[in-house]
Amino acid sequence: MSAGTLRSLASSGQRALQDISHPLSAEESALSRSPDVLNPSSAGERDLILANGTPVDTSSPASSSSLLNRLQLDDDLDGETRDLFVTVDDPKKHVSTMETYITYRVCTKTTRTEFDLPEYSVRRRYQDFDWLRNKLEESQPTHLIPPLPEKFVVKGVVDRFSEEFVETRRKALDKFLKRVADHPVLSFNEQFNAFLSAKDLNKRQGMALLTKMGESVKYVTGGYKLRARPVEFAAMGEYLDVFTLKLGTIDRIAQRIIKEQSEFLMELREYGPVYSSWSSFEEDLHDPLEGVSGCVSNCSSALEELTEDMSEDFLPVLREYVLYIESMKNVLKKRDQVQAEYETKLEAVVFREDKKTPVSSDVEKCQDRVECFNADLKADWDRWQNNKRQDFRQLLTGMADRNIQYYEKCLAAWESLIPLLQDKQDTKGETN
């Protein structure tokens, strides 16, 4: 194959930035209309469906909770097609003379022949999860590896052994393993198999092993500058930059809201007892004052729940996707390096005087690696977009539902005070 007849790189169709919808825009709604899923019994009506093909009832929901249940994607919908289930639970604290650390139980159920047993239960600590992710990056450089929660915390600010911190980390580790287990390529990785099944994890296993793709990425000529990314991958990079800015803004505002809610909560906790203390000096107003104190107490409890939900459920998802963006950008850089290697070798063929040397075959192999990288990256990009739609639909709908519940609790608390005030007014009228 000569240099002049090299085939063009495979493409799924170049898309400009404006064709990739914003992560939080209405254009990215998972509800779609497709002629393949229309109701054949009704030519004038079209059924809304979710991305996984589940039909959606278009009638008005009876409550905010029913709305949440309707839009939330159930992980068990495609459970029949899965053959690998992983959960992370039961965190335990270990104290030794050298260190103190937390381990988590990793439970696996599978029907895959690669495993010797159908069920496994092992204990792993954070550094084991970190080892696994590093091995996945080394052996699968063309794929997007899900992020882990950040390892380091500021001492004195966050207690890494507190129940809240450990539970937040457990949820993140559980999500990490589930994403890997659901991946059609990563889930068959040998290191992932060892992580799930081996009682004693040999972290030296495969330390020197890198795929041919990984070697080409690692040892690519550093002095060559890529001409230009293909339009579709350039659009991905721009999309990630915009997404980063949006998530950063939302994260800052959310943290400010949590801070203000926490300060307001402290005021409410001081505010309620004032009415209770006052009631002991006012016999005629005792019941209404105690009622106000109870209302403020109930509102305080509702606000505390809302703030905890925002801290423990809302913020972690934002931070996970910030880390996800970093992972995706790293994969894009690796793709660029492979393309740069291809362009370097292609130029060497074009300018080489001796046409008899078998350089063009090497160029063709490098071109194949670029095409493989492009295909894997685009597949993972689509999978990531689908996961993002599901995660943010659940996140935002859940946040709306919790806010509605908060105001409903506050309204119910103050409405319970009305009978006390009416009884006091009726009693005063009879006395007069």
N, C-alpha and C positions, 0 to 999 in steps of 0.2 A: 504494500500500500504506500503510495508516494505522498509527499507532503502536500502536493497540490490537490489531492483528492480526498483529503481528510473530511469526514462527515461533520456536519454541524452538530453542536451539542443539543441533546434532547431537551425539550422545554414543554412545560404544561401550559404555555401561553403567557406572554408577558403582561403584567398588570401595572398600571400606574398607581401612585400613592392614593389618589382619590378613589380608586376602585377598591381599596382595602378599607373597609368601614372602621370607624372609630370604636375602640373597645367598649365604650359606654353609650354608644349612639343607638337610636331606634332602628337604624338600618341593620343592626346585627341581631335582631330578634330571632329566637330559635323557632318561632312559629312561622311556617312557610306554607305556600300554596303550590301544589304539584299536580299536574294532570294525571300522574300515575297513581295517585291515591285519592282521586275524586270518588265521591259516592256514586256508584253506577246507577243507583235507584232514583237519583235526583239530578236532572240535567241543569237545573237552575241554581242549585246550591253547591257550595264547595266546603269541604270539611277542613278545618285547621288541624295541622298535625305538628307534633314535636319533631326535633331533629332525628330522633330514633324511630320515628314512624308511629308513635302513640297518638291516637286521636284525642283532641281536646274538646271538652264540652264548652260551648260558647255562651251558655246561660249565665246570668249574674250570680256570683257567689253569695251564699247566705251569710257568711262572716269572713273576717280577715283570715281566720285559721283555715277555712275551706279554700280561700284563695291561695294560701301558701301550699296546702296539700295538692292543689290542682297543678300548680306550676313547678313544683319540686320534682326533679327527676329521681325516680327510684332506682337505686343501684341494682336491685334484684330483678329489674325488668328483663335484662339480658343474662340473668344468672344461669339459665339453662345452657348457654353456650360457653360458659367459663369452666376451666378445669384447674384453676389455681386460686385459692382464697387465702389471704394473709391478714392477720390482725396483730396489733401491738397493744398490750395491756399490762396490768399488774406491775407498776414501777416499784422497785425496792431500793432502799438505801443501804449501802455497804460501807462499813467503817473499818479501816485497817491502820496499822502504824504508819504507813507511807502515804495513804490518800483516802479520801472519801468520795464515793461516786454512786451514781444511780444506774441500775440495770432495768431492762424492760423484757417482758416475756413476749416472744415472737411465736405465734401459733400458725401452723400451715396445714391446710387440707388440700389434697390434690389427687388427681387420677392420672397424672402424667407418668409415662414409663421411665422418664429420666430419674425419678425418685424411687428409692428402694421401698419406702413405706408410704401409706396414704396420709399419715398425719405425723406432724413433728411439733415439738415444743422446746424451744431453746431460749436462753437468756443472753441478751446483748446490751452493751453500753453504747453511749453516743459515739465513741471513737471507732466502734465496729461498723456503725452505719456510715461514718465518714470514710472508712477503709473501702467499704463496698462501693460508694459513689466514685471514689478515685479509680477503682478498678474498672468500673463501667465506662468512665471517661477514657481510660487508656485503651480498652479493648473495643469500644464502640465510638470512635471519634466522630462518625458521621451522624450520630443520633443526639437528640436533645435529652440530656439526663435531668430528671426532676431535681429540684433543689432540696437541700436539708435546711432545717432551722439554723440560725446563726449559732456558732459554738460559743463565742466569747460574750460574756456579760460584764457590765461594770460593777466591780465589787463595791459593796456599800450602798448601791442603788437598787440592784435586783438580787434577791436571795435565790441562788440557783437550786437550793434544796427545799424551797417553800412548796407547799402543796399546789398553789396556783401555777407556779413556773413549771413544775414537773408535769402537771396535767397538760399545759399548753404545749410543751415539748413532745409529750406522748402523742397528742393528736397530730402534730406535724410529722413525726416519725411514722405514724400509722398511714398518713396520707402519702408519704414518700414511697413506702413499700407497696401500697396499693397501686400507685401509678406505675411503678416498675412492673408489678405483677400483671397489669392489664396491657402492657406494651407487647406487641407481637414479636419483637426481636429481643429486647432487654430481658424479658422474662425467661428466656432460654439460655442466658449467660451462665457459664460454669461457676463463676464466683458468686452469683446470686443463688444458685443451687446450694453451694457450700454454706453460704450465709444462713439459709433457711434450715438446713438439715444437720450441719456438723455441730456436735457438742462442743468441741474445742476448735475454734476457728484459727486456722493456720494462716496468719496474715502475710507470710512470706510466699505463699503459694502464688505462682504466676507473676512475681515481682518483675522478672526480666522479660515477660512476654508482652509484646506489642504487635498488633496486626500490621500488615504491610501498609495499610492506609495510615495507621498511626505513625509509622516510620517516615512515610513521605511527608506527613504533616510536621513532624518534629524536625526533620533534617532538610526541609526545603530551603532553597537559597534565600538568605535573609536580605540581600541587597537589592532584590528585584521588587519593583513597585507595580502593583496590579494596575492594568490599564483602566479598567472600570468594571464594577459589578454589573451583571445582567440586570435589566430593569426590574424584574420581579423580586430579586434579592435586595436591590437597592431600596425598593418600596418597603420590604420587610424591615430593613434597618431604620428607615424614617418612621415607620409605624411604631417601632419599639421606642424610639426617642420621644415621640408624642405621648405614648402610653406611660412612659416613665414620668414625664412632667405631670400628667393628670393624676397618676397615683400618688405622686409626691405631694401635690396640692391637697388631695382628699385626705391623705394621712396627717398632714399638719393641721388641717381644720378639725379632723376627728379628734386628734389629741387635745386640741384646745377646748373642744366641746366637753371632752371627758374631764379635763381639769376644772372647767367652770361648773360642771355638774357636781363634781366632788366638793367644790367649795360651797355650792348651794346646799348640798346634802348636809354639810357640817352646820350650816346656819339653821336648817330645818330641825336638826336634832337638838339644837339649843332653843329653838323657837317653841316647840311643842310643850316641853315641861313648864314653860312660863305660865301657860294657861292652866295647867294642872295645879301648879302652886297657887295661882290666883283663886281658883275655885274654892280652896279651903277657907278663904276670907269672905266669900260671897255666897251666903246660903241660898239666896234667891236665884243666883246665876250658876249654881254649882253644876247642874246637869249640862247646860249648854257649854260651859267652859271646858268641862271634861270631854264633851263631844268634840269640841274644836281640837283639843289636845290629841284625841284619838285619831281625828282626821289627818292632822299633820304627821302623826306617827305612821299611819298607813301610806300616806304620800311619800314619806321618807323611805319606807321599805320598797315601794314600787320604783322610786328613782334609783335606789341602790341596785336593784335587779337590772334596770336598764343600763346603768353605767358598767356593771360587771359584764353584761352581754356584749357591750360595745368593745370593752377591753379584751375579752377572752375569745370572742368570735369574729368581730368585724376587723380589728386591726391585724390579727395574724394572717388573714387572707390577703390583705393589701401587701404585707411584707413578704409573703410567699411569692406573690407575683412580681415584686421588685427583684427578688432573687431569681425568679424564672426568667425575667428579661435579661439579666446578666448572663445566665446560662445560654440563652438563645443567641446573644451577641457573640459569645465565645465560639459557638458552633459556626456562626457566620464568618468569623475571622479564620477559622480552620478551613472553611470552604474556600475562602479567598486565597489562602496559602496554597491549597492544592491547585487552584486555577492558575496562580502565579507560576507554580512549577511547570504546569502544562504549557503556558505561554513562553516560558524560558526555553524549554526544550523545542517548542515549535519554531521559535526564532533561530535556534541553533541549526535546525534542519534547513530552514530557508536560506540562511547565509553560508552554509557549509558548501565548499566547492566539491568535495569528494562525495558524489551522490551514491556511491556503492556501499557505503557504510550502513549498517542496519539500525540507524538512529530512528527512522520513521516508525519502526515497530515499537520502540520504546515510547515514542510520542503517542502512538495509538493506545498503549496500555495506560499511559497517564491520562489520556482523554476518557478512557473507560472509568477511571477512578473519579474524575470530575463528574461524569454523568451519574455514577453511583452515589456520590455525595449529594448532588442536586436532588436526585429522586428521594433519598432518605430524608433530607432536610425538608423538602416540600411535604412529604407524608407526615413528618412530626409536627410541622407547622400547622397543618390542617387538624391534627389530633389535639394540639395545644389550643387552637382556637375553639374547638368544640368543648374541651374541658373548661375553658375560660367562660364560655357562654353559660354552661351549667353552673359553675361556681358563683358567678356574679348574679345570675338569676336567683339562686337560692339565697345568696348573701343579702341582696337588696330587698327581696320580698320578705325575708326573715326580719330584716331591720324594720321595714314598714309594719309588719305584724306586731313586733315587740313594742314599737312606739304607740300603736293603736291600743294595745293591751295596757300600756302604762297610763294613758289618758283615761281609759275606761275605768281603771282602778281608782284613779284620783277623783273622777266624777262620781263613782259609786260611794266613795268615802264622804264627799261633801253632801251628797244627796241624803245620806243617812243622818245628817245633822238637822235637816229640815223638820222632821217630826218632833225633835226635842224643842226646837224654837217655837213650833206651833202649839205644843202642849203647854209651854211656859206662858205663851200669850193668852191661851184659853183660860189658864188658871188665874192669871192676873185680871182678866175680864170678869170672871165669876166673883172674885174678891171685891172688885169695885161695885 
